[in-house]
Amino acid sequence: MNFLKRLLTSGNGRPVAIGILLWTLLINALTELPPTWPDLPWPADKVVDAVGSPFITGRNLLFDGYQKEHARKPQSQPVTIVAIDEKSLQELGQWPWPRYRLAQLLDAIAAHQPAAVGLDIYMPETDQTSPDKVALGLGPEHKALAQQLRQLPPNDTRLSAALRRTPSVLSAAGFDFKAFTTTEGMRTWPVTLEGGERLPVFVRRFDQVLASLPELQAAASGQAVVSVDLENGVVRHIPLVMNLSDQPVPTLAIEMLRVATQSPSVNVKLSPAGVTAVEVADLSVPTLPKGDIRLHFAKHADMASRHVSASDVLSGKVNPEMLAGKLVLLGLTGAGLNDMRTNAIGETVPGIEIQAQVIESLFDGRIVLRPQWLKWAESLALLCIGAWLIWYIPRPRSAFAIYIRKVPQAGLWLTLGTNAVIAWIGLQVFIRTGYLFDAASFFLVLSGVMGSLVSSALAEMDIQKKAKLLVQQEAQKTAQSATPV
């Protein structure tokens, strides 16, 4: 304990505070390095993984908190979700539906002339309810019926025809491993690269894909990969472009915009730092170096008006304005059928709604931004503020030092108050500009520096108090020995 006190009070506590400042700044920077930088060598990577967790966790919680306090308010309604919901399943039967019914649903949507229709459904195998497949299961006594069934068009052929009549986009799922229904590639429309010959190696890559039947792929107007990676079970980033083996492929929102605008290709801008933007028609979306964006989520209640039931579309009960000229997403929302995802504002929603939010965010121009320069600006600001604190606080006549002597517990409240102000500033920056200011790192770094300096001041006060008490005791002993008996 005495060694710790001597260490804290050495040089008025400045050496320890400088060490804490530089160490925390280094760890903070290493937890958010540009993807172009090489991986950390062993054991540095293990140290950063072990010590950097508070910075990563705090940063994500803070950024999620910004969105909870200021969720996106939809400014437009370019997208409609045609939901295969509980109502549709009750009226039309369990999933999967025969594909002739999907063809009927597509034709019912196409009758209202949508801008594009995206199917968030995978169909890698032939429809087993198709007439020719049913004929295979009939016995010899039904030979005439089986022959009649074989003369009918297969359900997949009927769906292919509906896809050709509709500006349609099929979805596919990326896989990191080979499975029974996966393939190494799929049919896509051009993705041009500007500034490089191939996507950077750190762009999300899949070696296998779960796509629909080749017959359906050939009939659709476009195809896209809809897979997203979770961060501790939460969707925060959405890729706009991915790598399927060595084939660049777009995400669903971008491909639907390409089809809707009848653009010949999607353009990806590259720089030495990675992907800088994804462009389609006259829309240019700035991205993070990996070709992804941080999505600014709207609340589920604000998205409810975008949903229409598939059964209402088939029965003609839907408002035509919900489909005419819209980007229509067709997918599953029925209980137990859809892939539920937790978003950054803490709501668990169907995956198709996240795709809808991507489209709305692109239309509204509300993209959450965290450029790399902001990290270095934050680090420089932390270095300057920390250096000023280390210079100012230990000065014997500083207002802080005098106040700490009078109210020792005030250091904690001053630290918390300072960081609360910084967090409020971060929220205001997010609301006004869309930039993510990392107030969590300010809290961790400055708390470490302030805690060290306050501990040093308190340790010095304790030493002075004990020294004063010792002097008083020695004086009392001297006075007692000088008193005549």
Secondary structure, 3 states (H helix, E strand, C coil): CHHHHHHHHHHHHHHHHHHHHHHHHHHHHHCCCCCCCCCCCCCHHHHHHHHCHHHHHHHHHHHHHHHHHCCCCCCCCCEEEEEECHHHHHHHCCCCCCHHHHHHHHHHHHCCCCCEEEECCCCCCCCCCCHHHHHHCCCHHHHHHHHHHHCCCCHHHHHHHHHHHCCEEEEEEEECCCCCCCECCCCCCCEEEECCCCCCCCCCEECEEECCCHHHHHHCCEEEECCCCCECCEECEEECEEEECCEEEECHHHHHHHHHHCCCCEEEEEECCEEEEEEECCEEEECCCCCEEECCCCCHHHHHHHEEEHHHHHHCCCCHHHCCCCEEEEEECCCCCCCEEEECCCCEEEHHHHHHHHHHHHHHCCCEECCHHHHHHHHHHHHHHHHHHHHHCCCCCCHHHHHHHHCCCHHHHHHHHHHHHHHHHHHHHHHHHCECCCHHHHHHHHHHHHHHHHHHHHHHHHHHHHHHHHHHHHHHHHHHHHCCC
